[in-house]
């Protein structure tokens, strides 16, 4: 499940919620729009988001998020590849990925470590819920590389 935070007609944050949270109806039109578009993405990985996102993050984070958003569905890049493209360091790219306020919409799940899946949403627990989400998202988008580790989330 994703939590959707809104204010003044924009989305201020999307956050993964642990499995024990109960679903809650959207509280305003912006949250309703976000919930609808996220449902459409879950039905069709090619769905294109058109959500009003609040501008957040540092200039560097915004550059990383823009680069992440250009990774095609079904493809992945490593932290190192993005770092080289941006003239930065892999760790800085990883930190910007972890600071992503709009997961799925800004598809940081498409960024992996050179040696494997890497972390996700500031978690690197290989058996944890958040890396299970990353595996599901990659498989949903057509990547078979981590399918053997797949869990059912929807």
N, C-alpha and C positions, 0 to 999 in steps of 0.2 A: 504494500500500500504506500501511497505517496500522500504526504501532507501538503496542502496548498495554502500558502499565506498570501493575502492580498491587502492592498490599501490604495485608496484613491484611484481605482480603476486599473491598477497594474498588479502583476504578480511580483511579490517581493521575495518569495522563496518557495522552492519545491524541496521536500525532504523525505527520505525513505523512513518509513515508520516500522518498528518491529512488528512481527506477526501477531502479537497479542492485542494490538490496537483494533478497536471496532471501527467499521466504516461509519462515516458521518456525512450527511448531505451537505452540498456546497452552501455557503452562507451568503454569497452574493453572485451577481451575474459574471464577474470575472472568474471566480472560482468555478462556477458552472461551466464556463467556456473551457477552462483548463481541464476540468474533469472529462468533458466531452472529447477534447482533442487527445488527451492521454488514452482514453478508451479506443479512439480510432487508431492510434499508433499500435495499441496492443492487438488490434484486429489486422492491421496492415503496416508492416515495418517501413513501407515507403511513404507513409503519411507525412505531409509537410506541416510543421507547426507554424501558426501565425498568432502567437500569443504576445500580449503586451507585457514585456519584461522590464522591471525597474533597472535602470543602469546602476551597476554595482561593480566593485572590484577596483584594483589598481590598474594602471595603464598596462603593466606587464601581464597581469591576469587576463585582461580583456584581449590582449594579443594571443595568448594561449587559447582562450576560449574560442576566438575567431578561427584559429588554425584547427582546433578540434572540430568545429562545426563544418569545416570543409572536407573532413574525412568521409568518403562515401559509405553508405550503408553496406554492411557485409565486409568492410575493410577494417584493418587495424593499423596503427602506427605505434612505434615504441616511444617511450619518454625521450630516449636519445635521438631518434629521428626528428621529433618535434623540436628538441633543444637545438640541434644542428640547424634546422630551418630558421629558427628564431634567434640564433646566435646566443644561446643561453646554455644552461647546464641541465641535465636530466632531472636532478633533484628539484630544481626550481620549477620545472614543468610539472613534476609530480605534485608539488605543493599547490600549484595553481589548479591542478585537476581536483585535488582534495577540497579546495575552497570553492568549487563550482556551486553556485546558488541555484542552478536550474538543471539538475541531472535529467537525463533523457532528452530534453530540449537542446541542451548543449551536451552532446553525446560523449562525455568523458570515458564511458565504458569502452570506447573504441581505442583507448590508449592502454598499452600493456608494457610490461617490463621486457627487456631483451631476452631474459631467461625464462619467461613464463607469463602467467596471467597478471602479476603485479598486484597492487592494492586497488582499493575502490572506496571512495567516500571516507578517506582516512582510516580504512581498516585493511589489515593484511592477514587476518585470521583465515587460513585456507579452508576451514570448515564452517566459517561464519555466514550469517545471513546475508551480509552485504556482498561478499564475493559470490554467493549463490545468485544474487540479483544480477551481478555483472555477467556471470556465465549465461543466465537466462536471456539477458538482453542481446548478447553476442549471438547466441543460437537463434533467437527470434529474428535477427537481422541477416541470418544466412551463413554465419561463420561456423564451420564444423570443427575448428581447431580445439575447442574446449568442450565439445559436446559430450565427451565421455565423462565429464565432471558435472553434467547437467543435473539440476534439480527442478522440480515442478513448482512454480510459483503462482501460476494462474490456473 
